[in-house]
Amino acid sequence: MRSAIFTSGNQAYQVSNIMYAGPVHAIPEDRRRNDCTHSFKIVTTQGAAFSYYKNEESARKSRNMLGAMLDSLKPNAYKHGGEFIDPLHIVSFGSVVQFKKAQGEYTHGFAIIVDTVQEKSQELWLRYKSDDHTQKARKALWAVIHTALGISKTPEPEAQNMPF
């Protein structure tokens, strides 16, 4: 095995293959099954899955445990508001947009495309409370990607007298 295993109910995930872990959300009452009230999304190299729990406390404990495992394995990840994104699996990210209808308290966001086999699971939306917060988050994501790839902000000094 290349990494630790995160177990949730009857599912187990190799932590090194997790590229996104979302925050805990309440499941709308009309969509609840098997007495589960809360869940969080996990995206792996093979696609997306949801981890379901019978109460908010169990979901938060499990998500925090997964977060600790991800932090130890991937310390340079992008983290914000309960979301974890592995920068090495980001294919692209879009410009900041203002939502036509506010999504709760969130008014702005941008899309991220991750490298997963399941096309439906490739696009993730990061949501924020203002344009300013979204712009800062996008810049922070840019910096995290550069750091993860070992790209420095300042250009390397040109080598002089190098043979070609």
TAHU-V665717 format. One record per residue. N is the residue number from 1. PHI is phi in whole degrees, 0 to 359 (* if undefined). NEAR is the number of other ideal C-beta (glycine too) atoms within 12 Angstrom. Layout:
n={N,N}
phi={PHI,PHI}
near={NEAR,NEAR}
This chain:
n={1,2,3,4,5,6,7,8,9,10,11,12,13,14,15,16,17,18,19,20,21,22,23,24,25,26,27,28,29,30,31,32,33,34,35,36,37,38,39,40,41,42,43,44,45,46,47,48,49,50,51,52,53,54,55,56,57,58,59,60,61,62,63,64,65,66,67,68,69,70,71,72,73,74,75,76,77,78,79,80,81,82,83,84,85,86,87,88,89,90,91,92,93,94,95,96,97,98,99,100,101,102,103,104,105,106,107,108,109,110,111,112,113,114,115,116,117,118,119,120,121,122,123,124,125,126,127,128,129,130,131,132,133,134,135,136,137,138,139,140,141,142,143,144,145,146,147,148,149,150,151,152,153,154,155,156,157,158,159,160,161,162,163,164}
phi={*,269,201,289,245,260,248,221,62,258,250,228,235,284,301,295,267,276,250,211,226,268,283,286,231,284,275,304,304,286,248,286,222,54,64,278,246,222,205,216,267,234,244,246,296,260,145,256,211,245,253,255,220,277,203,294,299,297,296,294,298,294,295,295,296,297,301,295,295,294,299,288,274,228,292,265,285,272,231,199,53,85,258,234,227,282,295,286,253,276,272,201,215,266,280,288,232,264,288,297,239,300,257,70,269,265,243,226,185,207,265,235,254,251,275,227,292,280,302,300,264,287,265,238,251,260,245,220,275,205,297,298,299,292,299,295,296,296,295,295,298,305,295,297,297,299,296,297,271,75,263,269,289,270,293,295,296,292,285,260,59,275,289,257}
near={11,9,17,22,19,32,17,29,20,10,18,20,34,22,32,22,32,43,41,42,46,35,27,32,25,20,25,12,10,6,15,17,14,13,13,26,23,29,34,37,33,44,36,29,25,21,23,28,29,27,37,30,27,19,19,20,14,23,32,23,19,30,34,21,23,36,30,20,28,35,20,17,28,30,18,23,31,36,26,28,22,23,33,39,39,37,31,25,32,33,20,18,31,20,15,26,22,20,22,9,8,15,17,13,14,23,21,29,35,33,24,37,23,40,27,28,17,17,13,14,26,26,24,36,27,39,30,31,22,19,20,14,23,30,21,20,32,29,19,24,34,23,19,28,26,20,19,21,15,12,15,11,11,7,8,9,8,7,9,6,6,7,5,4}
